Amino acid sequence: MSTPPRILEEIGARLSELAAASPARDIEKNVRALLGSAFGRLDLVTREEFDVQREVLAQARRRLAELEARVAALEARLEAGDKGA
């Protein structure tokens, strides 16, 4: 004895309606809205913005190291020049 496909489709549609109208669905929507609102008030950055700033900082650190090396070399030359005079 097989169930006609129409009845199975009807049962599936009714179950989908019940799931969509369930309190759990409403709770999920409310929690998402609440979290979205809370995160919106926080001063957060996106992952992309974070990655960009991390690269900018890395470049600044490299440049600083280069400049520190140049200053050290210039100071060494000045010191050597003072001793030779």
ChimeraX attribute file (.defattr): number of C-alpha atoms within 10 A of each C-alpha:
attribute: neighborCount
match mode: 1-to-1
recipient: residues
	/A:1	3
	/A:2	4
	/A:3	7
	/A:4	8
	/A:5	9
	/A:6	9
	/A:7	10
	/A:8	11
	/A:9	11
	/A:10	11
	/A:11	12
	/A:12	12
	/A:13	12
	/A:14	12
	/A:15	12
	/A:16	12
	/A:17	11
	/A:18	12
	/A:19	12
	/A:20	12
	/A:21	11
	/A:22	11
	/A:23	11
	/A:24	11
	/A:25	13
	/A:26	12
	/A:27	11
	/A:28	11
	/A:29	12
	/A:30	12
	/A:31	12
	/A:32	12
	/A:33	12
	/A:34	12
	/A:35	12
	/A:36	11
	/A:37	11
	/A:38	10
	/A:39	11
	/A:40	10
	/A:41	9
	/A:42	8
	/A:43	6
	/A:44	10
	/A:45	9
	/A:46	8
	/A:47	9
	/A:48	9
	/A:49	10
	/A:50	12
	/A:51	12
	/A:52	12
	/A:53	12
	/A:54	12
	/A:55	11
	/A:56	12
	/A:57	12
	/A:58	12
	/A:59	12
	/A:60	12
	/A:61	12
	/A:62	12
	/A:63	12
	/A:64	12
	/A:65	12
	/A:66	12
	/A:67	12
	/A:68	12
	/A:69	12
	/A:70	12
	/A:71	12
	/A:72	12
	/A:73	12
	/A:74	12
	/A:75	12
	/A:76	12
	/A:77	12
	/A:78	12
	/A:79	11
	/A:80	11
	/A:81	10
	/A:82	9
	/A:83	8
	/A:84	7
	/A:85	5
